Amino acid sequence: MMEKTLKLILDKLDNLDQKVNTMDQRLTTEQKRQGDLLYQLINTVAATNIKISETNERMEALETKVDTVVDDVKEIKNSMATKHDLEYYDLMISEHSREIHKLKNS
């Protein structure tokens, strides 16, 4: 009777041991899968950081070019003739042409 009870206990312990081993294997497999996913995520984040840095560098270059263009446009606006200036020049040229014509024909 005692042997039978011991045998039952040993069988149950073996059964529990197998279940624990199976659970350990599943956990190890799941941990490895999660580790692989985490490694992938880290690599993706690193690649994204590089792309963001490159994009920032390009943006800084573009901002510099835009600033230069803005300065050039300001300079052009400051030095160009206005519509009023052109109208005045046209009037003066016409007036001088008339005076020259009068002088020639006198």
N, CA, C and O atoms as CSV, one atom per row, in Angstrom:
chain,resi,resn,atom,element,x,y,z
A,1,MET,N,N,0.834,-1.185,0.000
A,1,MET,CA,C,0.000,0.000,0.000
A,1,MET,C,C,0.882,1.254,0.000
A,1,MET,O,O,0.625,2.189,-0.759
A,2,MET,N,N,1.888,1.280,0.820
A,2,MET,CA,C,2.805,2.403,0.902
A,2,MET,C,C,3.544,2.572,-0.416
A,2,MET,O,O,3.766,3.697,-0.863
A,3,GLU,N,N,3.921,1.478,-1.036
A,3,GLU,CA,C,4.609,1.519,-2.316
A,3,GLU,C,C,3.717,2.110,-3.401
A,3,GLU,O,O,4.156,2.889,-4.247
A,4,LYS,N,N,2.456,1.713,-3.343
A,4,LYS,CA,C,1.499,2.208,-4.321
A,4,LYS,C,C,1.347,3.739,-4.186
A,4,LYS,O,O,1.323,4.455,-5.187
A,5,THR,N,N,1.249,4.209,-2.985
A,5,THR,CA,C,1.104,5.636,-2.710
A,5,THR,C,C,2.362,6.375,-3.170
A,5,THR,O,O,2.274,7.433,-3.793
A,6,LEU,N,N,3.530,5.810,-2.858
A,6,LEU,CA,C,4.782,6.417,-3.296
A,6,LEU,C,C,4.870,6.453,-4.821
A,6,LEU,O,O,5.328,7.435,-5.406
A,7,LYS,N,N,4.431,5.386,-5.444
A,7,LYS,CA,C,4.434,5.303,-6.912
A,7,LYS,C,C,3.531,6.393,-7.499
A,7,LYS,O,O,3.905,7.063,-8.462
A,8,LEU,N,N,2.335,6.566,-6.911
A,8,LEU,CA,C,1.407,7.610,-7.367
A,8,LEU,C,C,2.029,9.000,-7.204
A,8,LEU,O,O,1.926,9.848,-8.090
A,9,ILE,N,N,2.671,9.214,-6.063
A,9,ILE,CA,C,3.301,10.505,-5.793
A,9,ILE,C,C,4.422,10.759,-6.804
A,9,ILE,O,O,4.534,11.854,-7.356
A,10,LEU,N,N,5.251,9.734,-7.041
A,10,LEU,CA,C,6.351,9.874,-8.004
A,10,LEU,C,C,5.824,10.139,-9.411
A,10,LEU,O,O,6.376,10.964,-10.139
A,11,ASP,N,N,4.751,9.435,-9.795
A,11,ASP,CA,C,4.141,9.656,-11.116
A,11,ASP,C,C,3.629,11.100,-11.252
A,11,ASP,O,O,3.815,11.752,-12.278
A,12,LYS,N,N,2.979,11.570,-10.181
A,12,LYS,CA,C,2.468,12.948,-10.204
A,12,LYS,C,C,3.629,13.941,-10.275
A,12,LYS,O,O,3.555,14.939,-10.993
A,13,LEU,N,N,4.692,13.665,-9.534
A,13,LEU,CA,C,5.862,14.549,-9.577
A,13,LEU,C,C,6.482,14.558,-10.973
A,13,LEU,O,O,6.859,15.616,-11.475
A,14,ASP,N,N,6.588,13.386,-11.602
A,14,ASP,CA,C,7.104,13.302,-12.976
A,14,ASP,C,C,6.221,14.111,-13.927
A,14,ASP,O,O,6.715,14.853,-14.775
A,15,ASN,N,N,4.923,13.954,-13.770
A,15,ASN,CA,C,3.956,14.667,-14.598
A,15,ASN,C,C,4.115,16.185,-14.424
A,15,ASN,O,O,4.138,16.939,-15.397
A,16,LEU,N,N,4.223,16.609,-13.155
A,16,LEU,CA,C,4.424,18.032,-12.874
A,16,LEU,C,C,5.760,18.522,-13.446
A,16,LEU,O,O,5.843,19.625,-13.986
A,17,ASP,N,N,6.781,17.707,-13.327
A,17,ASP,CA,C,8.094,18.045,-13.857
A,17,ASP,C,C,8.032,18.245,-15.373
A,17,ASP,O,O,8.622,19.185,-15.904
A,18,GLN,N,N,7.319,17.362,-16.063
A,18,GLN,CA,C,7.164,17.489,-17.516
A,18,GLN,C,C,6.415,18.774,-17.877
A,18,GLN,O,O,6.772,19.474,-18.825
A,19,LYS,N,N,5.370,19.068,-17.098
A,19,LYS,CA,C,4.609,20.286,-17.352
A,19,LYS,C,C,5.477,21.526,-17.148
A,19,LYS,O,O,5.416,22.463,-17.944
A,20,VAL,N,N,6.284,21.536,-16.090
A,20,VAL,CA,C,7.178,22.660,-15.816
A,20,VAL,C,C,8.190,22.807,-16.953
A,20,VAL,O,O,8.460,23.918,-17.408
A,21,ASN,N,N,8.746,21.685,-17.410
A,21,ASN,CA,C,9.706,21.724,-18.528
A,21,ASN,C,C,9.058,22.285,-19.794
A,21,ASN,O,O,9.660,23.093,-20.502
A,22,THR,N,N,7.829,21.850,-20.072
A,22,THR,CA,C,7.097,22.348,-21.239
A,22,THR,C,C,6.861,23.850,-21.121
A,22,THR,O,O,7.032,24.596,-22.084
A,23,MET,N,N,6.464,24.281,-19.920
A,23,MET,CA,C,6.242,25.710,-19.693
A,23,MET,C,C,7.538,26.495,-19.856
A,23,MET,O,O,7.540,27.580,-20.438
A,24,ASP,N,N,8.649,25.945,-19.339
A,24,ASP,CA,C,9.950,26.600,-19.489
A,24,ASP,C,C,10.315,26.764,-20.961
A,24,ASP,O,O,10.788,27.820,-21.381
A,25,GLN,N,N,10.087,25.700,-21.743
A,25,GLN,CA,C,10.401,25.756,-23.170
A,25,GLN,C,C,9.555,26.829,-23.864
A,25,GLN,O,O,10.055,27.594,-24.689
A,26,ARG,N,N,8.269,26.868,-23.516
A,26,ARG,CA,C,7.387,27.876,-24.123
A,26,ARG,C,C,7.833,29.287,-23.749
A,26,ARG,O,O,7.873,30.189,-24.586
A,27,LEU,N,N,8.169,29.454,-22.459
A,27,LEU,CA,C,8.627,30.771,-22.014
A,27,LEU,C,C,9.909,31.170,-22.733
A,27,LEU,O,O,10.044,32.309,-23.180
A,28,THR,N,N,10.846,30.239,-22.846
A,28,THR,CA,C,12.112,30.522,-23.508
A,28,THR,C,C,11.863,30.904,-24.963
A,28,THR,O,O,12.460,31.858,-25.463
A,29,THR,N,N,10.987,30.170,-25.647
A,29,THR,CA,C,10.651,30.466,-27.036
A,29,THR,C,C,9.999,31.849,-27.138
A,29,THR,O,O,10.340,32.638,-28.020
A,30,GLU,N,N,9.070,32.133,-26.240
A,30,GLU,CA,C,8.375,33.431,-26.237
A,30,GLU,C,C,9.349,34.563,-25.916
A,30,GLU,O,O,9.290,35.634,-26.520
A,31,GLN,N,N,10.251,34.315,-24.953
A,31,GLN,CA,C,11.234,35.338,-24.609
A,31,GLN,C,C,12.162,35.621,-25.797
A,31,GLN,O,O,12.505,36.772,-26.066
A,32,LYS,N,N,12.560,34.568,-26.495
A,32,LYS,CA,C,13.422,34.736,-27.666
A,32,LYS,C,C,12.683,35.528,-28.738
A,32,LYS,O,O,13.257,36.428,-29.352
A,33,ARG,N,N,11.409,35.197,-28.969
A,33,ARG,CA,C,10.612,35.902,-29.974
A,33,ARG,C,C,10.504,37.386,-29.605
A,33,ARG,O,O,10.675,38.260,-30.454
A,34,GLN,N,N,10.218,37.653,-28.326
A,34,GLN,CA,C,10.099,39.043,-27.884
A,34,GLN,C,C,11.442,39.765,-27.977
A,34,GLN,O,O,11.499,40.943,-28.331
A,35,GLY,N,N,12.517,39.052,-27.658
A,35,GLY,CA,C,13.862,39.629,-27.788
A,35,GLY,C,C,14.159,39.996,-29.234
A,35,GLY,O,O,14.705,41.063,-29.514
A,36,ASP,N,N,13.792,39.093,-30.161
A,36,ASP,CA,C,13.998,39.366,-31.589
A,36,ASP,C,C,13.193,40.589,-32.029
A,36,ASP,O,O,13.692,41.440,-32.766
A,37,LEU,N,N,11.944,40.666,-31.570
A,37,LEU,CA,C,11.095,41.816,-31.920
A,37,LEU,C,C,11.677,43.112,-31.355
A,37,LEU,O,O,11.676,44.145,-32.024
A,38,LEU,N,N,12.168,43.049,-30.132
A,38,LEU,CA,C,12.770,44.220,-29.498
A,38,LEU,C,C,14.021,44.665,-30.262
A,38,LEU,O,O,14.238,45.860,-30.463
A,39,TYR,N,N,14.835,43.704,-30.684
A,39,TYR,CA,C,16.041,43.998,-31.456
A,39,TYR,C,C,15.665,44.664,-32.782
A,39,TYR,O,O,16.298,45.632,-33.206
A,40,GLN,N,N,14.621,44.129,-33.432
A,40,GLN,CA,C,14.127,44.714,-34.682
A,40,GLN,C,C,13.678,46.158,-34.455
A,40,GLN,O,O,13.990,47.051,-35.243
A,41,LEU,N,N,12.953,46.365,-33.383
A,41,LEU,CA,C,12.443,47.696,-33.054
A,41,LEU,C,C,13.594,48.675,-32.815
A,41,LEU,O,O,13.556,49.813,-33.283
A,42,ILE,N,N,14.610,48.228,-32.090
A,42,ILE,CA,C,15.779,49.079,-31.818
A,42,ILE,C,C,16.458,49.467,-33.128
A,42,ILE,O,O,16.821,50.627,-33.323
A,43,ASN,N,N,16.630,48.492,-34.030
A,43,ASN,CA,C,17.258,48.778,-35.328
A,43,ASN,C,C,16.426,49.754,-36.145
A,43,ASN,O,O,16.966,50.651,-36.793
A,44,THR,N,N,15.105,49.575,-36.113
A,44,THR,CA,C,14.216,50.469,-36.858
A,44,THR,C,C,14.295,51.882,-36.308
A,44,THR,O,O,14.353,52.843,-37.075
A,45,VAL,N,N,14.298,52.020,-34.989
A,45,VAL,CA,C,14.399,53.344,-34.359
A,45,VAL,C,C,15.743,53.993,-34.716
A,45,VAL,O,O,15.796,55.189,-35.004
A,46,ALA,N,N,16.816,53.216,-34.699
A,46,ALA,CA,C,18.141,53.757,-35.047
A,46,ALA,C,C,18.150,54.247,-36.497
A,46,ALA,O,O,18.660,55.331,-36.780
A,47,ALA,N,N,17.592,53.459,-37.411
A,47,ALA,CA,C,17.537,53.860,-38.820
A,47,ALA,C,C,16.685,55.120,-38.985
A,47,ALA,O,O,17.021,56.008,-39.769
A,48,THR,N,N,15.588,55.187,-38.246
A,48,THR,CA,C,14.714,56.369,-38.302
A,48,THR,C,C,15.450,57.597,-37.790
A,48,THR,O,O,15.321,58.678,-38.364
A,49,ASN,N,N,16.216,57.447,-36.722
A,49,ASN,CA,C,16.988,58.575,-36.179
A,49,ASN,C,C,17.987,59.105,-37.203
A,49,ASN,O,O,18.176,60.314,-37.331
A,50,ILE,N,N,18.624,58.187,-37.932
A,50,ILE,CA,C,19.586,58.601,-38.965
A,50,ILE,C,C,18.859,59.393,-40.051
A,50,ILE,O,O,19.330,60.445,-40.484
A,51,LYS,N,N,17.707,58.877,-40.486
A,51,LYS,CA,C,16.940,59.572,-41.535
A,51,LYS,C,C,16.486,60.948,-41.051
A,51,LYS,O,O,16.518,61.914,-41.813
A,52,ILE,N,N,16.069,61.044,-39.799
A,52,ILE,CA,C,15.635,62.332,-39.249
A,52,ILE,C,C,16.813,63.305,-39.215
A,52,ILE,O,O,16.654,64.481,-39.543
A,53,SER,N,N,17.984,62.826,-38.822
A,53,SER,CA,C,19.172,63.691,-38.796
A,53,SER,C,C,19.501,64.196,-40.197
A,53,SER,O,O,19.793,65.377,-40.384
A,54,GLU,N,N,19.452,63.292,-41.186
A,54,GLU,CA,C,19.731,63.692,-42.568
A,54,GLU,C,C,18.705,64.709,-43.050
A,54,GLU,O,O,19.053,65.685,-43.715
A,55,THR,N,N,17.437,64.476,-42.711
A,55,THR,CA,C,16.369,65.401,-43.104
A,55,THR,C,C,16.576,66.763,-42.453
A,55,THR,O,O,16.385,67.796,-43.095
A,56,ASN,N,N,16.967,66.768,-41.176
A,56,ASN,CA,C,17.228,68.034,-40.481
A,56,ASN,C,C,18.367,68.804,-41.141
A,56,ASN,O,O,18.301,70.027,-41.272
A,57,GLU,N,N,19.413,68.088,-41.558
A,57,GLU,CA,C,20.543,68.735,-42.224
A,57,GLU,C,C,20.082,69.377,-43.532
A,57,GLU,O,O,20.451,70.508,-43.847
A,58,ARG,N,N,19.260,68.628,-44.295
A,58,ARG,CA,C,18.741,69.165,-45.559
A,58,ARG,C,C,17.873,70.393,-45.305
A,58,ARG,O,O,17.942,71.381,-46.037
A,59,MET,N,N,17.053,70.317,-44.255
A,59,MET,CA,C,16.161,71.446,-43.934
A,59,MET,C,C,16.983,72.676,-43.570
A,59,MET,O,O,16.650,73.791,-43.971
A,60,GLU,N,N,18.060,72.472,-42.806
A,60,GLU,CA,C,18.907,73.606,-42.439
A,60,GLU,C,C,19.507,74.242,-43.685
A,60,GLU,O,O,19.567,75.467,-43.793
A,61,ALA,N,N,19.960,73.401,-44.640
A,61,ALA,CA,C,20.517,73.927,-45.893
A,61,ALA,C,C,19.447,74.697,-46.658
A,61,ALA,O,O,19.708,75.774,-47.194
A,62,LEU,N,N,18.250,74.138,-46.703
A,62,LEU,CA,C,17.155,74.823,-47.408
A,62,LEU,C,C,16.809,76.143,-46.737
A,62,LEU,O,O,16.568,77.144,-47.412
A,63,GLU,N,N,16.785,76.145,-45.401
A,63,GLU,CA,C,16.483,77.383,-44.678
A,63,GLU,C,C,17.527,78.453,-44.987
A,63,GLU,O,O,17.196,79.629,-45.135
A,64,THR,N,N,18.791,78.036,-45.082
A,64,THR,CA,C,19.862,78.980,-45.410
A,64,THR,C,C,19.641,79.547,-46.811
A,64,THR,O,O,19.774,80.751,-47.030
A,65,LYS,N,N,19.300,78.658,-47.765
A,65,LYS,CA,C,19.047,79.117,-49.134
A,65,LYS,C,C,17.848,80.054,-49.182
A,65,LYS,O,O,17.884,81.073,-49.873
A,66,VAL,N,N,16.797,79.721,-48.462
A,66,VAL,CA,C,15.602,80.578,-48.436
A,66,VAL,C,C,15.950,81.934,-47.851
A,66,VAL,O,O,15.515,82.961,-48.371
A,67,ASP,N,N,16.727,81.953,-46.775
A,67,ASP,CA,C,17.145,83.224,-46.172
A,67,ASP,C,C,17.916,84.072,-47.190
A,67,ASP,O,O,17.722,85.284,-47.278
A,68,THR,N,N,18.790,83.415,-47.954
A,68,THR,CA,C,19.562,84.121,-48.979
A,68,THR,C,C,18.636,84.697,-50.043
A,68,THR,O,O,18.790,85.847,-50.455
A,69,VAL,N,N,17.676,83.893,-50.485
A,69,VAL,CA,C,16.724,84.359,-51.503
A,69,VAL,C,C,15.901,85.536,-50.966
A,69,VAL,O,O,15.668,86.511,-51.680
A,70,VAL,N,N,15.468,85.442,-49.720
A,70,VAL,CA,C,14.696,86.536,-49.108
A,70,VAL,C,C,15.533,87.812,-49.092
A,70,VAL,O,O,15.035,88.889,-49.419
A,71,ASP,N,N,16.809,87.687,-48.711
A,71,ASP,CA,C,17.691,88.860,-48.691
A,71,ASP,C,C,17.857,89.427,-50.102
A,71,ASP,O,O,17.822,90.643,-50.295
A,72,ASP,N,N,18.038,88.538,-51.091
A,72,ASP,CA,C,18.182,88.983,-52.479
A,72,ASP,C,C,16.933,89.721,-52.954
A,72,ASP,O,O,17.034,90.756,-53.613
A,73,VAL,N,N,15.761,89.193,-52.621
A,73,VAL,CA,C,14.502,89.830,-53.024
A,73,VAL,C,C,14.375,91.204,-52.366
A,73,VAL,O,O,13.947,92.163,-53.008
A,74,LYS,N,N,14.745,91.301,-51.093
A,74,LYS,CA,C,14.697,92.595,-50.410
A,74,LYS,C,C,15.607,93.594,-51.115
A,74,LYS,O,O,15.235,94.748,-51.331
A,75,GLU,N,N,16.804,93.134,-51.469
A,75,GLU,CA,C,17.764,94.000,-52.157
A,75,GLU,C,C,17.212,94.454,-53.508
A,75,GLU,O,O,17.328,95.623,-53.878
A,76,ILE,N,N,16.615,93.516,-54.232
A,76,ILE,CA,C,16.021,93.849,-55.541
A,76,ILE,C,C,14.895,94.861,-55.360
A,76,ILE,O,O,14.812,95.845,-56.095
A,77,LYS,N,N,14.027,94.614,-54.377
A,77,LYS,CA,C,12.907,95.540,-54.140
A,77,LYS,C,C,13.410,96.930,-53.773
A,77,LYS,O,O,12.819,97.935,-54.169
A,78,ASN,N,N,14.501,96.986,-53.017
A,78,ASN,CA,C,15.040,98.287,-52.605
A,78,ASN,C,C,15.667,99.048,-53.770
A,78,ASN,O,O,15.671,100.278,-53.785
A,79,SER,N,N,16.198,98.308,-54.748
A,79,SER,CA,C,16.937,98.989,-55.816
A,79,SER,C,C,16.157,99.105,-57.123
A,79,SER,O,O,16.603,99.804,-58.032
A,80,MET,N,N,15.026,98.451,-57.242
A,80,MET,CA,C,14.319,98.479,-58.527
A,80,MET,C,C,13.454,99.738,-58.672
A,80,MET,O,O,13.037,100.361,-57.695
A,81,ALA,N,N,13.211,100.072,-59.924
A,81,ALA,CA,C,12.368,101.232,-60.209
A,81,ALA,C,C,10.907,100.851,-59.991
A,81,ALA,O,O,10.478,99.743,-60.313
A,82,THR,N,N,10.161,101.797,-59.437
A,82,THR,CA,C,8.733,101.542,-59.205
A,82,THR,C,C,7.933,101.988,-60.422
A,82,THR,O,O,8.474,102.610,-61.336
A,83,LYS,N,N,6.675,101.676,-60.429
A,83,LYS,CA,C,5.784,102.111,-61.508
A,83,LYS,C,C,5.772,103.646,-61.561
A,83,LYS,O,O,5.778,104.247,-62.636
A,84,HIS,N,N,5.754,104.247,-60.398
A,84,HIS,CA,C,5.770,105.718,-60.323
A,84,HIS,C,C,7.046,106.276,-60.951
A,84,HIS,O,O,7.010,107.261,-61.689
A,85,ASP,N,N,8.188,105.622,-60.641
A,85,ASP,CA,C,9.470,106.052,-61.236
A,85,ASP,C,C,9.406,105.969,-62.755
A,85,ASP,O,O,9.821,106.899,-63.446
A,86,LEU,N,N,8.892,104.870,-63.273
A,86,LEU,CA,C,8.831,104.675,-64.725
A,86,LEU,C,C,7.912,105.701,-65.382
A,86,LEU,O,O,8.205,106.223,-66.458
A,87,GLU,N,N,6.799,105.978,-64.714
A,87,GLU,CA,C,5.888,106.997,-65.252
A,87,GLU,C,C,6.579,108.359,-65.288
A,87,GLU,O,O,6.434,109.108,-66.253
A,88,TYR,N,N,7.320,108.671,-64.248
A,88,TYR,CA,C,8.049,109.946,-64.193
A,88,TYR,C,C,9.091,110.013,-65.308
A,88,TYR,O,O,9.187,111.022,-66.007
A,89,TYR,N,N,9.888,108.920,-65.480
A,89,TYR,CA,C,10.906,108.880,-66.535
A,89,TYR,C,C,10.258,109.038,-67.906
A,89,TYR,O,O,10.774,109.749,-68.767
A,90,ASP,N,N,9.121,108.369,-68.100
A,90,ASP,CA,C,8.413,108.458,-69.384
A,90,ASP,C,C,7.987,109.912,-69.644
A,90,ASP,O,O,8.149,110.428,-70.750
A,91,LEU,N,N,7.454,110.546,-68.630
A,91,LEU,CA,C,7.025,111.939,-68.746
A,91,LEU,C,C,8.209,112.850,-69.066
A,91,LEU,O,O,8.116,113.713,-69.938
A,92,MET,N,N,9.309,112.655,-68.364
A,92,MET,CA,C,10.491,113.493,-68.572
A,92,MET,C,C,11.093,113.275,-69.965
A,92,MET,O,O,11.497,114.232,-70.625
A,93,ILE,N,N,11.149,112.037,-70.399
A,93,ILE,CA,C,11.692,111.737,-71.727
A,93,ILE,C,C,10.818,112.403,-72.789
A,93,ILE,O,O,11.326,113.001,-73.738
A,94,SER,N,N,9.513,112.294,-72.622
A,94,SER,CA,C,8.592,112.922,-73.581
A,94,SER,C,C,8.793,114.434,-73.595
A,94,SER,O,O,8.841,115.054,-74.658
A,95,GLU,N,N,8.910,115.014,-72.418
A,95,GLU,CA,C,9.090,116.464,-72.307
A,95,GLU,C,C,10.404,116.891,-72.959
A,95,GLU,O,O,10.443,117.886,-73.682
A,96,HIS,N,N,11.477,116.143,-72.706
A,96,HIS,CA,C,12.783,116.464,-73.300
A,96,HIS,C,C,12.754,116.279,-74.810
A,96,HIS,O,O,13.357,117.052,-75.554
A,97,SER,N,N,12.047,115.249,-75.251
A,97,SER,CA,C,11.939,115.023,-76.695
A,97,SER,C,C,11.251,116.208,-77.356
A,97,SER,O,O,11.679,116.654,-78.421
A,98,ARG,N,N,10.204,116.718,-76.748
A,98,ARG,CA,C,9.492,117.885,-77.291
A,98,ARG,C,C,10.422,119.106,-77.320
A,98,ARG,O,O,10.458,119.849,-78.302
A,99,GLU,N,N,11.164,119.298,-76.238
A,99,GLU,CA,C,12.075,120.444,-76.178
A,99,GLU,C,C,13.160,120.337,-77.254
A,99,GLU,O,O,13.495,121.324,-77.910
A,100,ILE,N,N,13.704,119.130,-77.425
A,100,ILE,CA,C,14.734,118.912,-78.458
A,100,ILE,C,C,14.138,119.191,-79.835
A,100,ILE,O,O,14.772,119.818,-80.684
A,101,HIS,N,N,12.915,118.717,-80.044
A,101,HIS,CA,C,12.241,118.914,-81.322
A,101,HIS,C,C,12.029,120.422,-81.573
A,101,HIS,O,O,12.223,120.903,-82.689
A,102,LYS,N,N,11.641,121.139,-80.550
A,102,LYS,CA,C,11.436,122.612,-80.673
A,102,LYS,C,C,12.747,123.295,-81.012
A,102,LYS,O,O,12.800,124.179,-81.868
A,103,LEU,N,N,13.830,122.864,-80.313
A,103,LEU,CA,C,15.137,123.495,-80.546
A,103,LEU,C,C,15.637,123.242,-81.962
A,103,LEU,O,O,16.224,124.127,-82.585
A,104,LYS,N,N,15.406,122.036,-82.467
A,104,LYS,CA,C,15.848,121.684,-83.818
A,104,LYS,C,C,15.087,122.487,-84.861
A,104,LYS,O,O,15.638,122.893,-85.884
A,105,ASN,N,N,13.832,122.703,-84.584
A,105,ASN,CA,C,12.981,123.365,-85.572
A,105,ASN,C,C,12.950,124.883,-85.400
A,105,ASN,O,O,12.177,125.549,-86.088
A,106,SER,N,N,13.723,125.426,-84.549
A,106,SER,CA,C,13.713,126.889,-84.364
A,106,SER,C,C,14.589,127.582,-85.381
A,106,SER,O,O,14.696,128.808,-85.370
